[in-house]
């Protein structure tokens, strides 16, 4: 597998620990709603909920180690997750400041500051990758009879504990250098203020085209270079007390997404519907309505974005630019809100009582403006340049899409159609999926029938080199298709 394909697998694995954030957002969001001024001091129930959410936020590093190890394991086995946990414990214990002080015979104030931050998401991701690779290579190894008890999956925790020691030795010398470099980068990014937030928004959307936005957002959203925007925001009062959050600044890498996902993209969907040929309007309406609702309420934007990303790339470039502008405006005006999952209505409501939420209601007004901008710009561009957005220029076929809504027999038939459109079972070497897309390893991505895949309901098809392919199917449907495809290919 090429590097880009592997990085995409890592990006997909990152969704496992990231998926725990909505739980923290809900618990802490309700807690702040119950006690918006005391932040738990005036309500036992509020304190209970806030502290419960904090338990997730405060342990994100180990969640990344466990989640990435599990997500990258070839059969999604709990043994891989356990191995990741063991490797993380060994490494962080050996690199704890007190251990470093003892091993190297240093005074407490002589221990590099880097080791005080060894328990972070960056290290968690590294541990998860190493643990998963060990699991994938050695989980089926058979040892001699005298050691047979330690064969297979029982061998992996032993090997990962050794790997933890090796990693600790390497990081003992490398981590201080890396840490100092990351701090310099983090300071540089933060010094750019609102402009940095705008650039992040722009590149975040651009990198979605190849699924590599997962490689970008940890830098801003988690504790890779010291920004840690999401956990610091969700921490609310505790983050303020700890000095890790600043009112009016923390949340700047999140807030500007709300006007785009809740209002801008639905405006684009309305423009696409209005520009569709009359004969296709009914089909386009159902597709755009579902995609716009998902974007507004949950912040899941891929079904909508992929509906025009490759059909009209100029529109997607405009979308990326407008996202950057929205991020810049929200950051510069200090209109702050945050999310535990994505920038949809649910997260906006939950974050509104967070003590770090500043004039969050202005994001709604900003969103209404962006709704008008998206609608006007998209409609003008589609008509002026005759862009072939959904429903323009050809009759839309919906018969195949209906298979996705019927029972198990329909799912089997739909999955078989997908396999054939991908070049047959012999062309598919590995099947995986994320929230909205199939992530496939294939022998030759060029043999896939893109038009047929779109007829079957795919919102987009993204080749990733010669041996990688992504098929955007949509929220809810993709899990079922992926599982059925694994069953079909195993037969």
C-alpha positions as CSV (number, residue, x, y, z in Angstrom):
1,X,0.0,0.0,0.0
2,X,1.3,3.5,-0.9
3,X,1.9,6.1,1.8
4,X,-1.2,8.1,0.8
5,X,-3.4,5.0,1.1
6,X,-1.9,4.2,4.5
7,X,-2.4,7.7,5.7
8,X,-6.0,7.4,4.7
9,X,-6.3,4.2,6.8
10,X,-4.8,6.1,9.7
11,X,-7.3,8.9,9.2
12,X,-10.2,6.5,9.2
13,X,-8.8,4.9,12.4
14,X,-8.7,8.3,14.0
15,X,-12.5,8.4,13.8
16,X,-12.7,5.7,16.5
17,X,-11.4,7.9,19.3
18,X,-12.9,11.0,17.8
19,X,-16.3,9.3,18.0
20,X,-16.0,9.4,21.8
21,X,-16.2,13.2,21.8
22,X,-19.9,13.5,21.2
23,X,-20.4,11.7,24.6
24,X,-18.3,14.3,26.3
25,X,-20.0,17.1,24.5
26,X,-23.5,15.9,25.5
27,X,-22.5,15.3,29.2
28,X,-20.7,18.6,29.6
29,X,-23.2,20.5,27.5
30,X,-26.1,19.4,29.6
31,X,-24.1,20.1,32.7
32,X,-23.4,23.7,31.7
33,X,-27.1,24.1,30.8
34,X,-28.1,23.0,34.3
35,X,-25.6,25.3,36.0
36,X,-24.5,28.1,33.5
37,X,-23.0,30.3,36.2
38,X,-21.6,27.9,38.8
39,X,-20.3,25.4,36.4
40,X,-21.2,22.6,38.8
41,X,-20.7,24.5,42.0
42,X,-24.4,25.1,42.5
43,X,-25.7,21.8,41.2
44,X,-24.7,18.3,42.2
45,X,-26.2,16.9,39.0
46,X,-24.4,19.5,36.8
47,X,-21.1,18.7,38.6
48,X,-21.7,15.0,38.0
49,X,-22.3,15.5,34.3
50,X,-19.4,17.9,33.8
51,X,-16.9,15.7,35.6
52,X,-18.2,12.6,33.6
53,X,-17.5,14.4,30.4
54,X,-14.1,15.6,31.7
55,X,-13.1,12.0,32.2
56,X,-13.2,11.5,28.4
57,X,-11.5,14.8,27.6
58,X,-8.7,14.3,30.1
59,X,-7.9,10.9,28.8
60,X,-7.9,11.6,25.0
61,X,-4.3,10.5,24.7
62,X,-4.9,6.9,25.8
63,X,-8.2,6.8,23.9
64,X,-6.2,7.6,20.7
65,X,-3.7,4.8,21.5
66,X,-6.5,2.3,22.1
67,X,-8.8,3.6,19.3
68,X,-6.1,3.8,16.6
69,X,-4.8,0.4,17.5
70,X,-8.3,-1.0,17.2
71,X,-9.2,0.9,14.0
72,X,-6.0,-0.2,12.1
73,X,-6.2,-3.8,13.2
74,X,-7.2,-6.0,10.2
75,X,-10.1,-7.8,12.0
76,X,-11.1,-5.0,14.5
77,X,-10.3,-7.3,17.4
78,X,-10.3,-6.1,21.0
79,X,-6.9,-7.7,21.5
80,X,-5.4,-5.0,19.3
81,X,-7.0,-2.3,21.5
82,X,-5.7,-3.9,24.7
83,X,-2.2,-4.1,23.1
84,X,-2.4,-0.4,22.3
85,X,-3.3,0.3,25.9
86,X,-0.4,-1.8,27.2
87,X,2.1,-0.2,24.9
88,X,0.9,3.3,25.9
89,X,1.2,2.5,29.7
90,X,4.7,1.2,29.2
91,X,5.9,4.1,27.2
92,X,4.3,6.9,29.3
93,X,5.5,5.3,32.5
94,X,9.1,5.0,31.3
95,X,9.0,8.6,30.0
96,X,7.3,10.1,33.0
97,X,9.4,13.0,34.5
98,X,10.0,11.1,37.8
99,X,11.3,8.1,35.8
100,X,13.5,10.2,33.6
101,X,14.9,11.9,36.8
102,X,15.7,8.5,38.3
103,X,17.2,6.9,35.1
104,X,19.4,9.9,34.1
105,X,20.2,11.0,37.7
106,X,18.8,14.5,37.1
107,X,17.4,17.0,39.5
108,X,13.7,17.7,39.2
109,X,14.3,21.0,37.4
110,X,16.7,19.5,35.0
111,X,14.2,17.1,33.4
112,X,13.2,18.5,29.9
113,X,9.7,20.0,29.9
114,X,8.9,17.8,26.9
115,X,8.4,14.8,29.2
116,X,5.8,16.6,31.2
117,X,3.7,16.4,28.0
118,X,4.4,12.9,26.9
119,X,0.8,11.8,27.4
120,X,-0.7,13.5,24.4
121,X,-2.7,12.5,21.3
122,X,0.4,12.6,19.1
123,X,2.1,9.9,21.1
124,X,-1.2,8.1,21.4
125,X,-1.5,8.0,17.6
126,X,2.1,6.7,17.3
127,X,1.5,4.0,19.8
128,X,-1.7,3.0,18.1
129,X,0.0,2.6,14.8
130,X,2.8,0.5,16.1
131,X,0.5,-1.7,18.2
132,X,-1.8,-2.3,15.2
133,X,1.1,-3.2,12.9
134,X,2.4,-5.7,15.5
135,X,-1.1,-7.2,15.9
136,X,-1.6,-7.5,12.2
137,X,1.7,-9.3,11.7
138,X,1.9,-11.5,14.8
139,X,-1.6,-12.3,16.0
140,X,-1.6,-15.6,14.1
141,X,1.9,-16.8,14.9
142,X,2.2,-20.3,16.4
143,X,5.0,-20.8,18.9
144,X,6.6,-24.2,19.8
145,X,4.5,-26.5,22.1
146,X,6.3,-25.5,25.2
147,X,5.2,-21.9,24.6
148,X,2.0,-22.6,22.9
149,X,-0.1,-20.8,25.5
150,X,1.5,-17.5,24.3
151,X,0.7,-18.1,20.7
152,X,-1.5,-15.9,18.5
153,X,-3.3,-13.0,20.1
154,X,-1.7,-13.7,23.5
155,X,1.7,-13.0,22.0
156,X,0.7,-9.5,20.9
157,X,0.6,-7.8,24.3
158,X,4.1,-9.2,25.1
159,X,5.5,-7.8,21.9
160,X,3.7,-4.4,22.3
161,X,5.1,-4.1,25.8
162,X,8.6,-4.6,24.3
163,X,7.8,-2.2,21.6
164,X,6.8,0.3,24.3
165,X,10.2,0.0,25.8
166,X,11.9,0.4,22.4
167,X,9.8,3.4,21.6
168,X,10.5,4.9,25.0
169,X,14.3,4.6,24.4
170,X,14.0,6.3,21.0
171,X,11.7,9.0,22.2
172,X,14.0,9.6,25.2
173,X,16.3,11.4,22.8
174,X,14.0,12.4,19.9
175,X,10.9,13.6,21.8
176,X,12.5,16.8,23.3
177,X,13.6,17.8,19.8
178,X,10.2,17.1,18.3
179,X,8.4,18.7,21.2
180,X,10.4,21.9,20.8
181,X,9.8,22.0,17.1
182,X,6.1,21.4,17.6
183,X,5.9,24.2,20.1
184,X,7.5,26.6,17.7
185,X,5.0,25.5,15.0
186,X,2.1,25.9,17.4
187,X,3.2,29.3,18.5
188,X,3.6,30.4,14.8
189,X,0.1,29.1,14.0
190,X,-1.5,30.8,17.0
191,X,0.4,34.0,16.3
192,X,-1.5,34.2,13.0
193,X,-4.7,34.5,14.9
194,X,-7.8,34.8,12.8
195,X,-5.8,34.4,9.6
196,X,-4.5,31.0,10.8
197,X,-8.0,29.9,11.5
198,X,-9.1,31.0,8.0
199,X,-6.2,29.1,6.4
200,X,-7.1,26.0,8.4
201,X,-10.7,26.2,7.2
202,X,-9.6,26.5,3.6
203,X,-7.2,23.6,3.6
204,X,-9.5,21.5,5.7
205,X,-12.1,21.6,2.9
206,X,-9.5,21.2,0.1
207,X,-8.0,18.1,1.7
208,X,-11.4,16.5,2.0
209,X,-11.2,15.8,-1.7
210,X,-8.7,13.0,-1.1
211,X,-9.8,12.2,2.5
212,X,-6.7,13.7,4.0
213,X,-8.4,16.3,6.2
214,X,-8.0,13.7,9.0
215,X,-4.3,14.4,8.8
216,X,-4.8,18.1,9.2
217,X,-7.3,18.6,11.9
218,X,-5.4,16.9,14.8
219,X,-2.9,19.8,14.6
220,X,-5.5,22.3,15.4
221,X,-8.2,20.4,17.3
222,X,-6.0,18.2,19.5
223,X,-2.8,18.4,21.5
224,X,-0.3,17.9,18.7
225,X,1.3,21.4,18.8
226,X,-0.3,22.7,21.9
227,X,-3.5,24.2,20.4
228,X,-5.9,21.4,21.6
229,X,-8.9,23.5,20.6
230,X,-11.7,20.9,21.0
231,X,-10.7,19.4,24.4
232,X,-9.9,22.9,25.8
233,X,-13.3,24.2,24.7
234,X,-15.2,21.2,26.0
235,X,-13.3,21.6,29.2
236,X,-15.1,24.9,29.8
237,X,-14.7,26.2,33.3
238,X,-12.0,23.6,34.1
239,X,-9.9,24.7,31.1
240,X,-10.3,28.4,32.1
241,X,-9.2,27.5,35.7
242,X,-6.2,25.5,34.4
243,X,-5.2,28.4,32.1
244,X,-5.4,26.2,29.0
245,X,-8.3,28.2,27.5
246,X,-8.9,31.9,26.8
247,X,-12.4,33.3,26.5
248,X,-12.8,34.7,23.0
249,X,-9.9,32.7,21.5
250,X,-10.5,29.0,22.4
251,X,-12.9,27.6,19.8
252,X,-11.5,29.7,16.9
253,X,-10.7,26.6,14.9
254,X,-14.3,25.4,15.2
255,X,-16.7,28.3,15.3
256,X,-16.5,29.3,11.7
257,X,-17.7,25.9,10.5
258,X,-21.2,26.4,12.0
259,X,-22.3,29.1,9.5
260,X,-21.0,26.9,6.6
261,X,-22.4,23.5,7.7
262,X,-25.7,24.8,9.1
263,X,-26.5,27.4,6.5
264,X,-24.0,27.8,3.7
265,X,-24.1,24.3,2.3
266,X,-27.9,24.0,2.6
267,X,-28.0,27.3,0.5
268,X,-25.8,25.5,-2.1
269,X,-28.2,22.6,-2.0
270,X,-31.2,24.9,-2.7
271,X,-29.3,26.5,-5.7
272,X,-28.5,23.0,-7.1
273,X,-32.2,22.1,-6.8
274,X,-33.4,25.3,-8.5
275,X,-30.9,24.8,-11.3
276,X,-31.8,21.2,-12.0
277,X,-33.7,20.3,-15.2
278,X,-37.4,20.2,-14.7
279,X,-37.6,16.5,-15.4
280,X,-35.1,15.8,-12.6
281,X,-36.3,18.2,-9.9
282,X,-38.2,15.6,-7.9
283,X,-35.2,13.3,-7.7
284,X,-32.8,16.2,-7.0
285,X,-35.1,17.6,-4.3
286,X,-35.1,14.3,-2.3
287,X,-31.3,14.0,-2.6
288,X,-30.5,17.6,-1.7
289,X,-33.1,17.7,1.1
290,X,-31.6,14.7,2.8
291,X,-28.0,16.0,2.4
292,X,-28.9,19.5,3.6
293,X,-30.7,18.2,6.7
294,X,-27.7,16.0,7.6
295,X,-25.4,19.1,7.2
296,X,-27.7,21.4,9.2
297,X,-28.4,19.1,12.2
298,X,-25.3,16.9,12.5
299,X,-22.6,18.7,10.5
300,X,-22.2,15.6,8.2
301,X,-21.4,17.4,5.0
302,X,-19.8,14.8,2.7
303,X,-23.1,13.6,1.0
304,X,-23.7,17.2,-0.1
305,X,-20.1,18.2,-0.9
306,X,-19.5,15.1,-3.0
307,X,-22.6,15.8,-5.0
308,X,-20.8,18.7,-6.7
309,X,-17.1,18.2,-5.8
310,X,-16.2,16.4,-9.0
311,X,-19.1,17.4,-11.2
312,X,-18.2,21.1,-10.7
313,X,-14.8,21.5,-9.1
314,X,-14.9,25.3,-9.4
315,X,-17.9,25.3,-7.0
316,X,-15.9,23.2,-4.5
317,X,-13.0,25.7,-4.7
318,X,-15.5,28.5,-4.0
319,X,-16.8,26.5,-1.1
320,X,-13.3,26.1,0.3
321,X,-12.6,29.8,0.0
322,X,-15.9,30.7,1.6
323,X,-15.2,28.3,4.5
324,X,-11.8,30.0,5.1
325,X,-13.6,33.4,5.1
326,X,-16.2,32.2,7.6
327,X,-13.5,30.9,9.9
328,X,-11.6,34.2,9.7
329,X,-14.8,36.2,10.4
330,X,-15.8,34.2,13.4
331,X,-12.3,34.2,14.8
332,X,-11.7,37.9,14.3
333,X,-15.1,38.9,15.7
334,X,-14.6,36.4,18.6
335,X,-17.9,34.7,18.0
336,X,-17.2,31.3,19.6
337,X,-18.9,28.0,19.8
338,X,-17.5,24.4,19.8
339,X,-18.4,20.9,19.0
340,X,-17.8,17.4,20.1
341,X,-18.7,15.8,16.7
342,X,-19.2,18.4,14.0
343,X,-20.6,21.9,13.5
344,X,-24.3,21.1,13.3
345,X,-27.3,22.4,15.2
346,X,-27.1,19.8,17.9
347,X,-23.6,20.8,18.9
348,X,-24.4,24.5,18.7
349,X,-27.2,24.1,21.2
350,X,-25.1,21.9,23.5
351,X,-22.1,24.4,23.5
352,X,-24.2,27.5,23.9
353,X,-24.0,27.4,27.7
354,X,-20.3,26.6,27.8
355,X,-18.5,29.4,29.6
356,X,-16.2,29.6,26.6
357,X,-19.1,30.2,24.2
358,X,-19.0,33.9,23.2
359,X,-21.8,35.5,21.3
360,X,-22.6,32.1,19.7
361,X,-25.9,33.5,18.5
362,X,-24.0,35.7,16.1
363,X,-22.9,32.6,14.2
364,X,-26.5,32.1,13.3
365,X,-26.7,35.6,11.8
366,X,-23.4,35.0,10.0
367,X,-24.9,31.8,8.8
368,X,-28.0,33.5,7.3
369,X,-25.7,35.8,5.4
370,X,-23.6,32.8,4.2
371,X,-26.8,31.0,3.1
372,X,-27.6,34.0,0.8
373,X,-24.0,34.1,-0.5
374,X,-23.8,30.4,-1.2
375,X,-27.2,30.4,-2.9
376,X,-26.4,33.4,-5.0
377,X,-22.9,32.4,-6.0
378,X,-23.7,28.8,-6.7
379,X,-26.8,29.6,-8.7
380,X,-25.0,32.3,-10.7
381,X,-22.0,30.0,-11.4
382,X,-24.1,27.0,-12.4
383,X,-26.1,29.0,-14.9
384,X,-23.4,31.3,-16.2
385,X,-20.9,28.5,-16.8
386,X,-23.4,25.7,-17.4
387,X,-22.0,23.5,-14.7
388,X,-23.3,20.0,-14.7
389,X,-24.4,19.7,-11.1
390,X,-26.9,16.9,-10.2
391,X,-29.9,16.9,-12.3
392,X,-28.5,19.0,-15.2
393,X,-28.0,17.7,-18.7
394,X,-29.2,14.1,-18.3
395,X,-32.0,12.1,-16.8
396,X,-31.3,10.9,-13.3
397,X,-31.7,7.3,-12.6
398,X,-33.1,6.4,-9.2
399,X,-34.2,2.8,-9.6
400,X,-30.9,1.4,-8.4
401,X,-30.9,3.7,-5.5
402,X,-34.1,2.3,-4.2
403,X,-32.4,-1.0,-3.6
404,X,-30.7,0.6,-0.6
405,X,-34.0,1.2,1.2
406,X,-35.4,-2.4,0.9
407,X,-34.7,-5.4,3.0
408,X,-31.7,-7.8,3.2
409,X,-32.3,-9.3,-0.2
410,X,-32.1,-5.8,-1.8
411,X,-28.9,-5.1,0.2
412,X,-27.3,-8.3,-1.1
413,X,-28.3,-7.3,-4.7
414,X,-27.0,-3.7,-4.3
415,X,-23.8,-4.9,-2.8
416,X,-23.2,-7.3,-5.7
417,X,-23.8,-4.5,-8.1
418,X,-21.2,-2.4,-6.3
419,X,-18.7,-5.3,-6.5
420,X,-19.2,-5.7,-10.2
421,X,-18.9,-1.9,-10.8
422,X,-15.6,-2.0,-8.9
423,X,-14.1,-4.4,-11.3
424,X,-15.4,-7.6,-9.7
425,X,-14.3,-9.5,-6.6
426,X,-10.9,-10.3,-8.1
427,X,-10.1,-6.6,-8.2
428,X,-10.9,-5.9,-4.5
429,X,-8.2,-6.8,-2.0
430,X,-9.5,-5.0,1.2
431,X,-12.8,-3.4,2.3
432,X,-13.1,-0.8,5.0
433,X,-15.3,2.2,5.6
434,X,-15.7,5.4,7.6
435,X,-18.8,7.4,8.4
436,X,-19.9,8.0,4.8
437,X,-17.5,6.2,2.4
438,X,-16.2,2.8,1.5
439,X,-12.4,2.8,1.7
440,X,-11.1,0.1,-0.7
441,X,-7.8,-1.4,-1.6
442,X,-7.9,-2.6,-5.2
443,X,-5.5,-4.1,-7.7
444,X,-6.3,-1.4,-10.3
445,X,-8.5,1.6,-9.5
446,X,-8.9,2.5,-13.2
447,X,-11.1,-0.5,-13.9
448,X,-13.9,0.8,-11.7
449,X,-17.0,2.0,-13.6
450,X,-17.5,5.4,-12.1
451,X,-20.8,6.1,-13.9
452,X,-22.3,2.8,-12.8
453,X,-21.2,3.5,-9.2
454,X,-23.0,6.8,-9.3
455,X,-26.1,5.2,-10.8
456,X,-26.1,2.8,-7.8
457,X,-26.3,5.8,-5.4
458,X,-22.6,6.8,-4.9
459,X,-22.3,10.6,-4.3
460,X,-18.7,10.5,-5.5
461,X,-15.8,8.2,-6.4
462,X,-12.2,9.1,-5.4
463,X,-9.2,7.2,-6.8
464,X,-6.3,7.1,-4.3
465,X,-3.4,6.2,-6.5
466,X,-3.5,2.9,-8.5
467,X,-4.5,0.7,-5.6
468,X,-6.9,2.8,-3.6
469,X,-10.5,3.8,-4.1
470,X,-13.1,5.6,-2.0
471,X,-16.8,5.4,-2.8
472,X,-19.0,7.9,-1.0
473,X,-22.2,6.1,-0.3
474,X,-23.7,8.1,2.6
475,X,-24.4,8.1,6.3
476,X,-26.2,4.9,7.5
477,X,-26.0,3.0,4.2
478,X,-22.2,2.6,4.0
479,X,-21.9,0.4,7.1
480,X,-24.4,-2.1,5.8
481,X,-22.9,-2.2,2.3
482,X,-19.3,-2.6,3.7
483,X,-20.3,-5.5,6.0
484,X,-22.3,-7.2,3.2
485,X,-19.4,-6.7,0.8
486,X,-17.0,-8.4,3.3
487,X,-19.4,-11.3,3.6
488,X,-19.7,-11.6,-0.2
489,X,-15.9,-11.4,-0.8
490,X,-15.3,-14.0,1.9
491,X,-17.4,-16.6,0.1
